Amino acid sequence: MELGIYSFADTAVNPETGRRLNQDQRIRDLVEEIELADAVGLDVFGVGEHHRPDFAVSAPAIVLAAAAVRTKRIRLTSAVTVLGSEDPVRVFQHFATIDALSNGRAEIMAGRGSFLESFPLFGYDLDDYDSLFAEKLELLLRVREQEVVTWQGRHRAAIPGRGVYPRPVQQPLPVWLAIGGNHSSATRAARLGLPLALAIIGGMPERFAPVTECYRREFARSGQAGASRVGINSLGYVAETAEQAAAEWFPSYQALFNQLGRERGWAPTTRADFDAQRSPRGALLVGSPEDLTEKILFEHSLFGNERFLVQMDIGWMPHGQVMRAIELLGTKVAPAVRARLAEREKAAPRD
């Protein structure tokens, strides 16, 4: 199983100081975090796309391109590309360029996005939200498949037999479909033969098991070439002890979710809510290296997932603490998870 990190490069206001993290410094810090993740042996780093003041990255491909020339092994993906408000041709060109810079380590994680600011910003009608995504995903996959593209749709100018360059090192360039737990989206990923990235940020993880089961069942039924792949994206944080992890991470987590709650009509987040979510069967991975190891293995037993990514730098988390958490994830958690999974595979009965 691949293990890694994803980030939205949060720049939230620190309630203790009343000051927002500086966006240009946050972007430089993010590249340093990707470098460290590569150095400590993590497999994947994802960078999200947002268009609002509390997140620094609106152009993840540029950040990933910077990281591509400063890393050696780690895979570099968007997390996610908000495809409905993007031009799929440019998305493909950007990530093919990252693929060249990284010598074949780029990926696209395409999704609808959890925020809507990009649609009016780029002149799209939210009434077209679903059809925009469906059409642009179709075009992205067409460009990935064909060097010279002929295509016509509703939301974008037609392409009359034009070449799209550069072509990526990887054939094909990996495209994951990111979803939030919708069965129809899982079915879409399966029927297109795409890997599935499932976000689990609240509730009990086992309630998402039917989604991954639906995906694998439809993947097999549709006769796709290759194997199905599932990635789990979750929130979490690791420190030397569980108590330290909770103390360092909860204030930022609470501030972020209370802000989102005010925007979306959620109830305020309490410490009791947080502690319930970081319990052994909750959605948050917050604790010691041993705690995260057990939680990742527990979720692997539910989903049989081939990838697990965790977002740790939420809200206004200090860069130094995030760097230490990345180090622990790479040097303590990842080796333990890999060793335990190897033991499980060795002990599994053979046909």
Residue pairs with C-beta under 8 A, 6 or more apart in sequence:
1 300
1 305
1 306
1 307
1 308
1 337
1 338
1 341
2 43
2 44
2 75
2 231
2 306
2 307
2 308
3 42
3 43
3 44
3 296
3 307
3 308
3 309
3 329
3 333
3 334
3 337
3 338
4 37
4 42
4 43
4 44
4 45
4 46
4 74
4 75
4 307
4 308
4 309
4 310
5 33
5 37
5 42
5 44
5 45
5 46
5 309
5 310
5 311
5 312
5 326
5 329
6 45
6 46
6 47
6 48
6 77
6 79
6 233
6 309
6 310
6 311
7 30
7 33
7 45
7 46
7 47
7 48
7 57
7 79
7 311
7 312
7 313
8 47
8 48
8 50
8 55
8 57
8 311
8 313
8 314
9 26
9 27
9 30
9 47
9 48
9 55
9 56
9 57
9 63
9 313
10 21
10 26
10 54
10 55
10 56
10 256
10 313
10 314
10 315
10 316
10 317
11 20
11 21
11 22
11 23
11 26
11 53
11 54
11 55
11 56
11 316
12 20
12 21
12 54
12 252
12 255
12 256
12 259
12 314
12 315
12 316
13 19
13 20
13 54
13 255
13 316
14 20
14 21
14 316
15 251
15 255
16 251
20 53
20 54
20 316
21 56
21 316
23 56
24 56
26 56
27 56
27 57
27 63
29 319
29 322
30 47
30 56
30 57
30 63
31 63
31 66
31 67
31 70
32 319
32 323
33 45
33 313
33 319
33 322
33 323
33 326
34 45
34 47
34 63
34 67
34 70
34 71
34 74
34 76
35 67
35 70
35 71
36 323
36 326
36 327
36 330
37 45
37 74
37 326
37 329
37 330
38 45
38 71
38 72
38 73
38 74
39 330
40 326
40 327
40 329
40 330
40 331
40 334
41 330
41 331
41 334
41 335
42 74
42 326
42 329
42 330
42 334
43 74
43 75
43 307
44 74
44 75
44 76
44 77
44 107
44 307
44 309
45 67
45 74
45 75
45 76
45 77
46 76
46 77
46 78
46 79
46 109
46 233
46 309
47 57
47 60
47 63
47 64
47 76
47 77
47 78
47 79
48 55
48 57
48 60
48 78
48 79
48 80
49 57
49 58
49 59
49 60
49 78
49 80
49 81
49 82
49 113
49 118
50 57
50 58
50 115
50 117
51 58
51 115
51 117
51 118
51 121
52 115
52 117
54 259
57 63
60 78
60 79
60 81
61 78
61 91
61 94
61 95
61 97
61 98
64 76
64 77
64 78
64 98
64 106
65 94
65 97
65 98
65 101
67 76
68 76
68 98
68 101
68 102
68 105
68 106
69 101
69 102
71 102
71 105
73 105
74 105
75 105
75 106
75 107
76 98
76 102
76 105
76 106
76 107
77 106
77 107
77 108
77 109
77 174
77 176
78 95
78 107
78 108
78 109
78 110
79 109
79 178
79 197
79 233
79 309
80 109
80 110
80 111
80 113
80 178
80 197
81 91
81 108
81 109
81 110
81 111
82 111
82 112
82 113
82 118
83 91
83 110
83 111
83 112
83 133
83 136
83 137
83 140
84 112
84 113
84 119
84 124
84 129
84 132
84 133
84 136
85 113
85 118
85 119
85 121
85 122
85 124
85 132
86 136
87 156
88 136
88 137
88 139
88 140
88 143
88 156
89 139
89 143
89 149
89 159
89 164
91 108
91 110
91 140
92 108
92 140
92 143
92 144
92 164
92 173
93 164
93 165
93 166
95 106
95 107
95 108
95 168
95 173
96 106
96 165
96 166
96 167
96 168
96 173
97 166
98 105
98 106
99 105
99 106
99 168
99 169
99 170
99 173
100 166
100 168
100 169
103 169
104 168
104 169
104 170
106 168
106 170
106 173
106 174
107 173
107 174
107 175
107 176
108 140
108 173
108 174
108 175
108 176
109 175
109 176
109 178
109 197
110 137
110 140
110 175
110 176
110 177
110 178
111 177
111 178
111 179
111 197
112 129
112 133
114 180
116 126
116 129
118 124
119 125
119 126
119 129
119 132
120 126
124 132
124 155
128 155
131 154
131 155
132 155
135 153
135 154
135 155
135 156
136 155
136 156
137 177
137 192
138 153
139 151
139 153
139 156
140 175
141 175
141 192
142 149
142 151
143 149
143 164
144 172
144 173
144 175
145 172
147 163
147 164
147 165
147 167
148 161
148 162
148 163
148 164
149 159
149 161
149 162
149 163
149 164
150 159
150 160
150 161
151 158
151 159
152 158
152 159
174 195
175 194
175 195
176 194
176 195
176 196
176 197
176 229
176 231
177 185
177 188
177 189
177 192
177 194
177 195
177 196
177 197
178 197
178 198
178 199
178 233
179 185
179 186
179 189
179 196
179 197
179 198
179 199
179 211
180 198
180 199
181 198
181 199
181 200
181 208
181 211
182 211
183 210
183 211
183 214
186 196
186 198
186 211
186 212
186 214
186 215
186 218
187 214
187 215
187 218
189 195
189 196
189 215
190 196
190 214
190 215
190 216
190 217
190 218
190 219
190 221
190 222
190 224
190 228
191 218
191 222
191 224
193 219
193 222
193 224
193 225
193 226
195 228
195 229
195 230
195 231
195 306
196 212
196 215
196 228
196 229
196 230
196 231
197 231
197 232
197 233
197 307
197 309
198 208
198 211
198 212
198 230
198 231
198 232
198 233
198 303
199 233
199 234
200 208
200 232
200 233
200 234
200 283
200 299
201 234
201 235
201 283
202 277
202 283
203 283
204 281
204 282
204 283
205 232
205 281
205 282
205 283
205 298
205 299
205 302
205 303
206 281
206 302
208 302
208 303
209 302
209 303
212 230
212 303
212 304
212 305
215 228
215 230
216 228
216 230
219 228
220 228
229 306
229 307
230 303
230 304
230 305
230 306
230 307
231 305
231 306
231 307
231 308
231 309
232 299
232 303
232 305
232 307
232 308
232 309
233 309
233 310
233 311
234 283
234 284
234 285
234 299
234 308
234 309
234 310
234 311
235 253
235 283
235 284
235 285
235 310
235 311
235 312
235 314
236 284
236 285
236 286
236 292
236 295
236 310
236 311
236 312
237 245
237 248
237 249
237 285
237 286
237 312
237 317
237 325
238 245
238 285
238 286
238 287
238 288
238 289
238 291
238 292
238 312
238 325
238 328
238 329
238 332
238 333
239 245
239 248
239 249
239 287
239 288
239 321
239 324
239 325
239 328
240 288
240 289
240 328
241 288
242 286
242 287
242 288
242 291
245 286
245 287
245 288
245 291
246 274
246 275
246 278
246 286
246 287
248 317
248 321
249 286
249 312
249 314
249 317
250 271
250 274
250 286
251 315
252 314
252 315
252 316
252 317
253 269
253 274
253 284
253 314
253 315
254 269
254 270
254 271
254 274
255 315
255 316
256 314
256 315
257 266
257 269
258 268
258 269
260 266
261 267
261 268
261 269
274 284
274 286
276 282
277 283
277 284
278 284
278 285
278 286
278 287
280 294
280 295
280 298
281 298
285 291
285 292
285 295
285 296
285 310
287 295
289 328
289 329
289 332
289 333
289 336
290 336
292 310
292 329
292 333
293 332
293 333
293 336
293 337
293 340
296 308
296 333
296 337
297 337
297 340
297 341
299 305
299 308
300 308
300 341
310 329
312 322
312 325
312 326
312 329
313 322
